[in-house]
Amino acid sequence: TPVWLGRIDGHAAWANSEALRRVPKLPKSDPQGGRIVRDPETGEPTGVFTDTAMRLVAARVPRPSRNESLSALRLALARLSRHGLTAIHDPGIGLEEVPLLKELIDEGAFPLRSYAMVLANGNELGERLATPSTPKIRDYKGRLSVQAVKFFVDGALGSRGAAMLQNYSDAPLERGQLRVREEDFKKAAKEWAGAGWQLAAHAIGDRANRLVLDAYEAACESGGSGSGAPDLRLRIEHFQVVNASDLPRVRQPGERHGGGSACILASMQPTHATSDMAFAEERLGRERLRGAYAWQ
């Protein structure tokens, strides 16, 4: 029986031997932004894939039917309701999910207010990606807004996919990888901001965070944040490991920079500190840890 198991953060997955037998021959080199983990002695794949390399196997996994997706959505909504959640930010949905959400809203079976972000990249599970010309949804029946776009710029610290300026302390030959080329992300940031979308970019490592800051500042200087949306509140999702010199570059609401308002939000999740504390210092070393999880 083929088995494909994803890591809780969505940045790594494992395939058993039967699953590997059912995929086309794997490339000898890693894809841009991902890694095929190989046995150091034989060079054979171990079954572990990170970030963009997961597509090599995930593309062969059968997609759920519409009814299966609706059933899963109803189960998830019921669980959220039991825990008392009434409003969420949903950072990364495929375009195929939007009609399902609207269908449940029309039925009166959607007990949440959802601020959803469409995916611009990172579709390892085959989701349909959005473009800057994708129609926005503003407060559909008081339940759903789709006015933000999610980018994945690097991977996770746990799987050493976070893009670092220097090599990992516990893996001297590795420094993670960017999941998107620098020039491509800077160009995309200008295009999406110019179309009035709020950007939300996943960035864990200090190299990835610096790239996002560079791209956001360039988008503001080009006037992107002034095109129909005076304050897009550009989000850096996680802002987890940051070079100390880059910390002051986060700008608060009301500050101005370049062509217009340049609010850059550090959208941090405190649970990352508790989930990573067992290995963060080992990965980063004590000095780099000073710029990690740096809320006040």
Buried (B, 14 or more C-beta within 10 A) or exposed (E): EBEBEBBEBBBBBBBEEEBBEEBEEBEEEBBEBBBBBBEEEEEEBBBBBBBBBBBBBBEBBEEEEEEEBBEEBBEEBEEBEEEEEEEEBBBBBBBEBBEBBBBBBEEEEBBBEBBBBBBBBBBBBEBBBBEBEBEBBEEBEEBBBBBBBBBBBBBBBBBBBBBBBBEBBEEEEBBBBBBBEBEEBBBBBBBBBBBBBBBBBBBBBBBBBBBBBBBBBBBBBBBBBBBEBEBBBBBBBBBBBBBEEBBEBBBEEEEEBBBBBBBBBBBBEEEBBEBBEEEBBEBBBEEBBEBBBBEE
